[in-house]
Amino acid sequence: MHKVKLNGNSVVKTQFGIKDLENLSNVKAHTIRIWEKRYNLLEPDRTDTNIRKYDLDNLKKLLNIAYLYNAGYKISKIASLDNVQIQELIKKNINGLDSEYMLNIFKSAMFEFDGQLFDATLKKLLETKSFREVFVEIFVPLLNEMGILWHSGTIDPSHEHFISEKIKHTIISFSDKEKKISTKPGPLFTLYLPYQEIHEIGLLYANYELISAGYNTIFLGANIPLESLTHILNSKQRVIFVTYFTIQPENDNLKKYLSDFQTEVGSKGSCELWVLGNKAEKSSKNTKNLKFFRDITLFTDHIEKFQQS
């Protein structure tokens, strides 16, 4: 891995190993080597010990090649094209706004820290898709992949943070557009993350969906201890707390956390707890005031049914 420094901090990855390319393109390293040898598709540099090193142009070219190959084009055909011809073939091949290709564009925006490319791509997507469709079909898979790539060391934390912050600001912007004075009778939705849980995007999106459905919400954000939730109950008659478990509470503490909620919060007033995130699957079954949603689609479906009840 080779990086250049920004303001004295090592943050920007400029060269990639073949394993990085495999992780980013989902093309096996063995296949990449064959394509290089037979068709001269990529032009890596080599270290003194003959290890391949690929620059950003090589990565972007491989993403485009992988897209066309998965779309059914023979690698020998792709190899006969230059970069301009490859781009033209992609444009002709895209059926509407192909999710796979759009994911690759967002990856390019990430590696180049190109906010304008991110914004332009999002704008193009929103010409034919709702924001919900963009989030579920594009942003969720992108974030899942970025998380894996970050933990594997394929991308730098600065890349993952760039994409995460762009998506956060996008959700906040759309939430602001949806805000209106609600005359709908119903509970106050209060959104929070438990102590040491820092993954905020899912909760922000849940807030967007609730606002879009016309409900009043309070967004408390991260690191909220259970005892702090009781202050909401002191001034509101009916509250639904919404939280998102990604890394916290730890699996061994899930049942205890839910039990503590019932004791410390549930006993203090009329309230429910709705839990989203991958840890919702590991939690208890739904009860009168505890509900679990393992993915955002189940949550949005429930909101629609909740409106009708």
N, C-alpha and C positions, 0 to 999 in steps of 0.2 A: 504494500500500500504506500503510495507516495502522495504527500500533501504539500500545499503551499500555505504560507502563514498570512493571516489577516490581522493587522494590528497586534502582531506579536503572538497571536494564538494559532495553534495548528488546527485548522478547521476544514479546509477545502480539499477534498480528495481529487487528484488529477490523473492518477493512473490506477488501473485495476488489474488484478490477477485473473487467471482464467476461471477460477472458482467464483469470483465476484460476478463475472459475466454469466456463468451458469445460473447463479442465484437470481440475477436481475432479469434474464431473458427466458428462463426455464428451458434452455437448450443445454443438453448435457455437454460437459467439457470435452468428452471424447468426440462428440459430433462436431463441436467447434473446431477441434484440431483437424478433423477430416476435411471440413469445408475449407480451412486454410490451405491444407496441403494440396487438395485436388483443384480448388477453384480460386485460390488466392483472394478470398473474400475480405479478409482482414489483414492489416499490416501492423502487427505488434512490434514494439521494441523488445530487445532482449538484454537481460542483465549480464554481468560478467560470468555468471554461472549458467547462462542460457535459459533463464526463466522468462516466460512471456510476460510482457507488461503492455496493457492496452490503454489508449487515451480515450477522452470523452467522445471524439468523433467515431472511434471504433465501436464504442458502446452503443451510440445512437444508430449506427449503421446496422449492428447486429439486431437491435430491437425491431428495426424496419424489416430486415430479412426474415426474422422469426415470425413476424406478423404475416408476411406474404406466404411463407412456407406453410404455416398453419392454415392459411386460407386455401391451400391446395396447389400452389405453384411449385413446379419442380425447382430444386436448387440449381440445376444447370441453367435453367432459364433466368433465374434471378442473378446468377453469376455473370451473365452476359450483359447486364445493365449497369449503367453508371448511376451515381447518386440521384441525379435529376430524373432519370427514367424510373428509378425505383419509387421516388416520390410521386410521379405521375401515375404509376401503376397502382399505388396505394389509394390515391384519390379516386381512381376509376373503380377500385374494388370495394371501397367502403360502402356498406349498405346502410344508408342513413348516417347515423353517427355511431360507428362501431365502438363498443365499450373497451375492447382490448387495445385498439389503436389510441383512443383517448387516454387510457391509462399510461401508455408509453409516452404520450406528449407531456402528461403531468410529471412523469419521471424525468424527462428532459428538462422541464422547468425547474425541478428540484435540484438537479445536478448543476445547473447553470445559475441557480438562485435568481431565476427570471420571473419576477412577479407579474410583468406585463403578459408573458406567455400564459401563465396560470389564469389571469383574468380574461384574456381573449378566448382561451379554450373553454372556460366556464360560460362565458357569454354565448359562444357558439352552441354549446350543449343546451342552454336554457331556451334557445329558439324553438326546440322541438320537445324538450322534456320539462317536467315540473321540477322544482327544487328537491322535492322528496325523492323523485326518481334518480336525480343526479347523486344525491347523498347515498341512497341505498345501492345503486348499481355501480357507481364510480368511486365515491369517497370511501365507503366502508371497505371494499376490497383493496383500495390503495393504502389505507391506513393499516389494515391487517398485514399486507405485504411489507410495508415500511417497518412495522414493528419487528417482524421476523428478520429483515435485513439488518436492522440496527443491532439486534441482539447477537446476530451471527458475525458482526464486524464488517459486513459488506459495505455499508454506508456509514458515514460519520454522523454523530448526533446532530450536528448543525443542519444536515440535510433533512432529517426527520423533523426537527423543530421548525424548519422553514415551511414544510408542507403542513404540519399541524397548526401553526399559527395562521397560515393563509386560510385554512378550512375553518378555524375558530372565528376569525374575523368575518368570513362569509356567512356563517350561521348567525352571528350577532347582527349583521347588516339585514339579513332577511327577517329576523325576529323583530327588529325595529320597524320594518315596513309593515309587519302584520299587527303591530300593537294598536289597540283601540280600547276605548272605555267599554268594559263588559257590563251588560245589563243582564247577563245570563245568571239565573240563580244557581247556586252550587258551591262547592268547597273552594277554599283557597289552596292552590297547589304550591308547595314549598319545596324547592329543589336544592339538594345539598350533597356533598361528598363526605364520607366518614374520615376520621383522622388518618393521615398518611396516605390517603388516596389522592393521586394527582392527575388522573386521566379525566379531563373535563369535557372532551368533545361530545361524547355520548349524552351527557347531561345537558349540554347546551342545545343539542338537537331535540331532546325530549322537551325542553322549554319552548323551542320553536313550534313543535307540534301542538303543544297545549295552547300557546298564544294564538296559533292559526285556528284552533277550534273555538276560540272566543273566551277562554278561561283567564282569570286573573292569576298571576304567578308571582312568587318571590324567589329570586335566585340568590342563594347564599354562597355558593361556590364550595371551595375545598376546605378540608381540615375542620369540620364542624363536629364537636363532641355532642353526644346525645343530650346531655343536660341543657345545652343551649337551645335545643328544639322546644323545650317547654315554654320559653318566652313567647313563642308564636302562639301557643295555645292560651296564654294569658289574655290575649287581645282578640282572638278569632274563635268563632263558635265551632266551625268544622274545618278541619285541615287534612289534606292528603299530602304526606311527605313522599317525595320521589328521590331516589338515590340510585347510584350506578356503581356496582362492585366490579372492579377490574383486577386490582391486586390486593385490595383490602376489603373486608377483614380477611385474614388468612384462614385457610380452610378449617383449621382446627378450632377457630374462634367464631365461625359463622353462627352456629346454634346459640352460642352465648350472646352474640351481638343482638340477634333477633329477640332472645329472651329478655335481655337488658332493655331493649326498645319497649317491649310490652310493659315492663316494670316501671321504667323511668319516664316514659313518654305516654304510652298508651293508657296508662292509668290516670293521667292528669287531665284528659279531655277527650272529646269526640275526634278521633283521627284514624288514619290508615297509613300504612307504609307500602309503597310500590317499589319493588327492587328490579332494576335492569342490569344487564351485563352478563358476562360468561359465568360468574359465580352464582347467578340466580338459578342456574340448573342444579347446582349442588345444594341449594337451600331446601327448606321444608316445602310442603305443598301449600297451595293457597288456603287461607282461612278467612274469617270474616273481615279482619283488618290487615292481613298481609297478602300481597299479591306479587307474583314473580313473572318476569318476562325475559326469556333468554335471548331474544333479539328484538330489534327496534320495530320490526313489522308487526309482531304480536302486540307490542305496546300501542302502535297507531291504530290497529284494529280494535283494541280494547277501548281506546278513547272514543272511537266512532260509536261503539255499542253503549258506552257510558253516557254519551250525549242523548241517546234515545231512551235511556232508562228513567 
